[in-house]
Amino acid sequence: MEYCRPHKRKPSARRSSRALMAMEKRETEKNVPTTNPGGALDRFVLHPSSMKRLCWDLMSMSLLGYDIVTIPFTGAFNPPANPVLVGMTWFTLFFWTCDMPLSMFTGYQQGKLAVVELKLTVKHYIKSWFVLDCIIIGLDWTTLMLNGTLTGDSDSSGSVTRLGRTLRTLRFVRTLRLIRVLKLKRIVQAIQDSINTEAISIVFGITKIISSLIIANHIVACG
């Protein structure tokens, strides 16, 4: 009596090619040549594909998502201050302030070469995000200090009209923080490049599309 053996599914050519590309990508990233650091501080420069930088980018993406959700909501409904909002305001402010020097100590990709020399990374950051970061972080600190000052002086006579005008200005300045969303493209690309499996890559792509639709609907609803 003959028994039929179970049929084994062969991996598709498409899946095999993607897996092969992922393996080649991982091997390439391991063997990426870097510049020769010679300064005393060059050893503190992070590689652009390092795990430390990836964790920082994940935190950056989370805080950008928080800003995208809360800034339109607070601008539309002006909820009362609570410990969570105040704590997150201080946390995000300190985080983005620390992000400036860390960006100077992060290498960048130049073709097939990873640049990890401090003088070159500082020059690259100054030419790209330094001015915009200074403007946004400076406005954040100014807004926070003015908000505390106005809150303390809100009970004085004759200041209600001026307070209302200033608060409207502060709300407008707060929306300028959304300019940081421009960084999201680089962060998402860096995270996507570090994904090694096809399944996680597909889930990440679907999540990215769904998140974009939810954020767009949220901004339109709050507007």
NORRA-V650237 format. One line per field, one symbol per residue. ss: DSSP state (h for helix, s for strand, l for the rest). burial: # if it has 16 or more other C-alpha atoms within 10 Angstrom, else .. A space follows every 50 residues. Layout:
ss=???
burial=???
This chain:
ss=llllllllllllhhhhhhhhhhhhhhhhhhllsslllllllhhhlsllll hhhhhhhhhhhhhhhhhhhhhhhhhhhlllllhhhhhhhhhhhhhhhhhh hhhhlslsssllsssllhhhhhhhhhhhhhhhhhhhhhhhhhhhhhhhhh hhlllllllhhhhhhhhhhhhhhhhhhhhhhhhhhhhhhhhhhllllhhh hhhhhhhhhhhhhhhhhhhhhhl
burial=.....................#...........#.......#..#####. ..##..#..##.###.###.#####................##..##..# ..######.....#####..##.##....#..#..##.##..##..#..# ............#...#..##.##..##.#...#..#..##..#.#.... #..#.............##....
